[in-house]
Amino acid sequence: MNMYISAATQFNVKQRKTWKIDDYLDVYEFLPKIQRTLSSKSSDLATATIYFDKTGNVLSEVAPFNGLVGKLSSISYFVMIEKNKENSMPISFAEWNQGIPGDVSFSPALCTFIDILRYQDDWNKLNRRGNVGCREWTAQLYQKEPYIDVTTYSKKGNFIGEVVGWARFEDGPTPIIGMQGKQWLCLHECPAGEQPGVIPDMQAWTRKHGFPMPVPPSKQPRYPNKDYEDDLNEFWLD
């Protein structure tokens, strides 16, 4: 994560020096200001959450997020800009991605550039950013699963990679869980007022809250582009 933050900071320095009307800042530079660090035996994890009200205002008192409002750009990018300020330099967050034309099981979704790569044929499944992305998150959200599992299941060891998620106001709290090494963690919106952190006994935890045990999917990523070639080819031909 530190590598990505450093790269974003350097990118933003250049953007500020040569700013043009269609330039933007990379949100990665600012995530440490709002991140929460969770410890596990294998490695620490960082999460960051940005809340919005129904008019798009960012509900944060932490700079630079305080005073920002979320907007959808003309090219379907979700950005945050300063309210009531002309020529505000937007902070780029993610793309409001339509995914596969005609498919609404995992799209539209809030997707990053890494997600775009994640679903292409040449994606390296050993990539440390993981095989769970915006489509896997959104499919679980739309299916009203009792929790969203962001585990990358691997023969070399399960882990939690890099994923950007989202939710609608109508969805309500949904626990976000994942397995890092041999430990399960609840990352966000943990049930019954529990704090994010390690889940000591996953079977006991699921029984306590009336949840099913997580089951590894048959493959990851679950929704690669190659499974939808006919739909994509029809879209581009049209």
Backbone torsions as a table, in degrees:
resi	resn	phi	psi	omega
1	MET	NA	-41.1	-179.0
2	ASN	-58.1	-35.0	179.7
3	MET	-64.1	-41.9	-178.7
4	TYR	-69.9	-37.3	178.5
5	ILE	-65.5	-42.4	178.8
6	SER	-62.8	-44.0	179.5
7	ALA	-63.0	-41.3	179.6
8	ALA	-65.2	-39.9	179.9
9	THR	-63.3	-43.7	178.5
10	GLN	-64.9	-40.6	177.7
11	PHE	-60.5	-44.6	-177.5
12	ASN	-66.6	-34.6	176.3
13	VAL	-59.1	-44.9	178.9
14	LYS	-66.0	-40.8	-179.8
15	GLN	-62.1	-40.8	-179.1
16	ARG	-66.3	-33.4	-178.5
17	LYS	-73.0	-33.3	-173.6
18	THR	-118.5	29.2	-169.4
19	TRP	-55.5	132.5	172.9
20	LYS	-126.5	167.4	-170.5
21	ILE	-60.8	-28.1	-177.7
22	ASP	-101.8	14.5	177.7
23	ASP	-84.8	166.2	-178.9
24	TYR	-150.0	165.9	175.1
25	LEU	-105.3	148.6	179.8
26	ASP	-85.9	126.9	-175.8
27	VAL	-64.3	-22.3	-176.4
28	TYR	-57.5	-32.4	-179.4
29	GLU	-58.9	-32.1	-170.1
30	PHE	-98.9	-9.2	-175.7
31	LEU	-61.8	-35.3	178.7
32	PRO	-57.5	-23.4	-179.3
33	LYS	-69.3	-21.8	-176.7
34	ILE	-124.3	10.1	-174.3
35	GLN	-81.9	153.2	172.4
36	ARG	-116.2	132.3	179.6
37	THR	-100.7	129.0	178.2
38	LEU	-115.8	135.1	-177.3
39	SER	-97.4	141.4	170.8
40	SER	-140.0	170.2	-176.7
41	LYS	-65.3	-34.2	-175.6
42	SER	-83.8	-42.0	178.0
43	SER	-171.5	158.7	176.7
44	ASP	-76.5	155.3	178.5
45	LEU	-124.8	151.1	177.2
46	ALA	-123.6	135.2	174.2
47	THR	-124.5	152.6	176.9
48	ALA	-141.9	136.7	-176.3
49	THR	-127.7	134.0	175.4
50	ILE	-120.2	122.0	179.7
51	TYR	-101.9	145.9	178.0
52	PHE	-127.9	151.6	170.0
53	ASP	-90.2	-178.7	-173.0
54	LYS	-71.1	-11.3	175.9
55	THR	-100.1	3.8	176.2
56	GLY	96.6	-4.2	179.9
57	ASN	-67.4	137.8	177.7
58	VAL	-76.8	128.1	-179.3
59	LEU	-96.1	73.1	179.4
60	SER	-148.7	140.9	176.7
61	GLU	-99.5	6.0	-176.5
62	VAL	-95.0	127.0	176.3
63	ALA	-69.4	144.3	3.6
64	PRO	-92.0	13.0	-173.8
65	PHE	-78.0	-26.3	-179.9
66	ASN	-65.6	134.9	179.5
67	GLY	85.4	6.0	179.6
68	LEU	-97.0	160.0	175.8
69	VAL	-135.2	141.4	179.2
70	GLY	-82.8	137.5	179.3
71	LYS	-137.9	153.3	173.2
72	LEU	-100.6	121.4	-176.5
73	SER	-76.1	174.3	-178.9
74	SER	-67.4	-16.9	178.3
75	ILE	-110.1	26.2	173.7
76	SER	64.1	31.5	171.9
77	TYR	-99.7	136.9	176.5
78	PHE	-87.1	120.0	-177.4
79	VAL	-128.3	162.1	174.5
80	MET	-118.7	131.8	-177.7
81	ILE	-132.4	162.4	176.3
82	GLU	-73.7	135.2	-179.9
83	LYS	-71.3	144.8	172.7
84	ASN	56.6	33.3	178.1
85	LYS	-133.8	119.6	178.5
86	GLU	-70.4	145.9	177.5
87	ASN	58.2	34.8	174.9
88	SER	-68.5	134.3	-179.8
89	MET	-78.3	113.8	-173.6
90	PRO	-72.6	150.1	171.4
91	ILE	-98.4	117.5	-177.9
92	SER	-79.4	132.5	-176.3
93	PHE	-112.2	-57.9	-177.8
94	ALA	-168.5	176.1	178.8
95	GLU	-101.7	136.1	171.4
96	TRP	-81.3	93.6	-165.1
97	ASN	-96.2	131.2	-179.6
98	GLN	-83.1	-5.2	174.4
99	GLY	63.4	-123.6	-179.5
100	ILE	-95.4	125.7	-178.3
101	PRO	-53.6	127.1	177.7
102	GLY	86.6	-11.4	-178.9
103	ASP	-95.5	125.9	-179.9
104	VAL	-118.2	14.0	-179.8
105	SER	-79.1	-26.6	178.6
106	PHE	-139.7	17.6	177.6
107	SER	-153.1	156.8	4.6
108	PRO	-71.2	159.5	-176.8
109	ALA	-149.8	159.2	176.4
110	LEU	-88.3	109.3	-171.8
111	CYS	-123.7	146.1	177.4
112	THR	-98.2	175.0	176.5
113	PHE	-61.2	-36.1	178.1
114	ILE	-62.6	-36.6	177.0
115	ASP	-62.6	-40.5	179.1
116	ILE	-58.1	-43.0	178.0
117	LEU	-68.9	-36.2	-172.5
118	ARG	-60.5	-29.0	-175.3
119	TYR	-100.3	4.2	177.6
120	GLN	-83.9	162.8	-173.8
121	ASP	-63.9	-29.8	-174.9
122	ASP	-94.5	14.8	178.2
123	TRP	-63.9	130.7	177.7
124	ASN	-83.9	112.4	-175.8
125	LYS	-69.7	-7.5	175.3
126	LEU	-92.1	1.0	179.8
127	ASN	-57.9	133.0	-175.8
128	ARG	-69.5	-10.1	175.4
129	ARG	-78.1	-7.8	170.4
130	GLY	88.4	169.0	-175.7
131	ASN	-109.6	16.6	174.9
132	VAL	-114.4	123.1	-177.6
133	GLY	-135.0	-153.9	-173.2
134	CYS	-64.8	-32.0	-178.9
135	ARG	-71.8	-42.4	178.8
136	GLU	-64.1	-43.5	178.4
137	TRP	-60.2	-50.7	-173.5
138	THR	-67.5	-36.2	177.4
139	ALA	-60.2	-44.3	178.9
140	GLN	-67.4	-36.0	177.9
141	LEU	-64.7	-47.9	-177.5
142	TYR	-68.2	-30.6	-179.2
143	GLN	-81.3	-0.2	179.1
144	LYS	57.9	40.7	175.9
145	GLU	-63.6	153.0	-178.8
146	PRO	-67.3	-18.6	175.4
147	TYR	-154.8	165.8	175.2
148	ILE	-110.9	118.9	-178.5
149	ASP	-95.7	118.8	-178.0
150	VAL	-108.0	22.6	180.0
151	THR	-72.5	131.3	164.6
152	THR	-88.9	111.2	-178.0
153	TYR	-85.8	125.3	-174.5
154	SER	-143.2	144.3	176.1
155	LYS	-64.6	-22.4	179.6
156	LYS	-89.3	2.7	179.3
157	GLY	125.0	129.8	-179.7
158	ASN	-72.3	147.8	179.8
159	PHE	-155.9	167.0	177.0
160	ILE	-106.4	116.2	-178.0
161	GLY	-91.4	-150.0	-179.0
162	GLU	-98.8	119.3	-179.8
163	VAL	-143.8	138.7	174.0
164	VAL	-107.6	123.7	179.8
165	GLY	-118.3	177.6	-177.4
166	TRP	-160.0	170.8	175.5
167	ALA	-156.5	157.9	177.1
168	ARG	-95.2	164.2	178.1
169	PHE	-62.6	-32.4	-176.8
170	GLU	-74.0	-15.0	-174.0
171	ASP	-75.6	-32.6	-176.7
172	GLY	72.9	177.4	-177.9
173	PRO	-62.4	133.1	176.6
174	THR	-133.3	117.2	179.5
175	PRO	-60.5	138.5	174.8
176	ILE	-107.8	120.1	-176.9
177	ILE	-124.9	162.1	176.9
178	GLY	-167.8	160.0	-179.2
179	MET	-111.0	122.6	179.3
180	GLN	-114.3	109.0	-173.8
181	GLY	66.9	-119.2	179.9
182	LYS	-108.5	10.2	-178.2
183	GLN	-113.2	135.3	170.8
184	TRP	-88.0	144.5	176.4
185	LEU	-132.8	147.7	165.0
186	CYS	-98.5	123.7	-172.6
187	LEU	-95.9	-30.3	-171.3
188	HIS	-163.0	146.9	178.2
189	GLU	50.4	49.6	-179.4
190	CYS	-67.0	146.0	-173.3
191	PRO	-72.9	158.4	173.1
192	ALA	54.6	32.8	176.9
193	GLY	75.4	9.7	178.0
194	GLU	-66.5	147.9	177.8
195	GLN	-86.1	146.9	176.2
196	PRO	-57.6	143.6	179.7
197	GLY	154.6	-165.8	-176.6
198	VAL	-67.9	138.0	171.4
199	ILE	-97.3	108.1	-172.5
200	PRO	-62.4	-37.9	-177.1
201	ASP	-138.9	105.8	-173.7
202	MET	-67.2	-37.1	179.0
203	GLN	-64.7	-43.1	178.3
204	ALA	-65.6	-38.1	-178.7
205	TRP	-65.2	-45.1	-179.2
206	THR	-67.9	-38.8	177.5
207	ARG	-63.3	-43.0	-178.7
208	LYS	-57.8	-39.6	-174.5
209	HIS	-102.0	3.3	178.8
210	GLY	71.6	29.0	180.0
211	PHE	-100.2	152.7	170.1
212	PRO	-75.2	157.5	174.2
213	MET	-69.7	142.7	176.5
214	PRO	-61.3	141.7	179.1
215	VAL	-123.3	125.2	178.7
216	PRO	-59.7	137.0	177.3
217	PRO	-69.4	166.0	-178.4
218	SER	-68.5	-23.6	177.7
219	LYS	-158.2	161.6	173.2
220	GLN	-145.0	141.0	-10.0
221	PRO	-56.7	150.4	-175.9
222	ARG	-79.0	-22.9	-172.7
223	TYR	-129.8	59.2	179.8
224	PRO	-70.4	154.1	-179.0
225	ASN	-56.9	-33.1	-175.2
226	LYS	-62.2	-21.6	178.1
227	ASP	-79.3	-5.4	-175.4
228	TYR	-132.0	31.6	-174.9
229	GLU	-60.0	-39.6	-179.0
230	ASP	-62.6	-43.2	-180.0
231	ASP	-66.0	-41.7	-179.6
232	LEU	-67.9	-40.4	179.9
233	ASN	-65.4	-39.2	178.4
234	GLU	-64.5	-38.4	179.9
235	PHE	-63.7	-46.6	-176.1
236	TRP	-71.7	-32.8	178.7
237	LEU	-67.9	-36.7	179.1
238	ASP	-65.8	NA	NA
